[in-house]
Amino acid sequence: MSATTQTLSEAPSLPNENESKNLTKDKIFHILQTQRRRHALRYLKEHDNPVEMRDLAEQVAAWENDTTVQALASDERQRVYIALYQSHLPKLDSEGIIEYNKSRGIVERDDLADEFDPYLEPSIESETSETEIDVESDNDRWFSYYRWATAVSAGTFAAAWLNAPLVSAASTNLLGAFVVGLYAMISAMQIALR
């Protein structure tokens, strides 16, 4: 067999469309090293349909500046828009992670974007789960009970100090026992209802 002749099994194979286009972890981490790219991918993850590049840039700018889209300054919007337009979105598009139609200003996730999902933080809006809200409201309720107990205790001692009838007749030990009992009752209820 001559050097120029190849058998069918030796011939280079053509790319198969069914082959997986998985990215290496090094490639994923290289792409995610920029916060703006992470924010852009997170935003696209939360939107199933194609999005306008302007909307994506505004949300990324809001996250970067820890504010809302409505409260963004013009220069904050523009700085992020330009960086996404010129650098980050074309990079993600060339890697096959997103489809970026620069002329129309439309951005959409591609199949490779799914590989980044485990590394993306949830957005501020989706971070607060219902269980966290329930815990916060439960804590607020118990905090309210303790505030009232403090007010009642302070009022009781103030009334005793001012020699108010009924309260001034009680001994200091009895007043102390009342205050301790009040807090013990609230604490026991809090423990029992958890």
Buried (B, 14 or more C-beta within 10 A) or exposed (E): EEEEEEEEEEEEEEEEEEEEEEBEEEBBEEBBEBEBBBBBBBBBBBBEEBBEBBBBBBBBBBBBBEEEBEEBEEEBBEBBBEBBBEEBBBBBBEBEBBBBEEEEBBBBBBEBBEBBEEBBEEBEEEEEEEEEEEEEEEEEEBEEBBEEBEEEBEEBBEBBEEEEEEBEEBEEEEBEEBBEEBBEEBBEEBEEEE
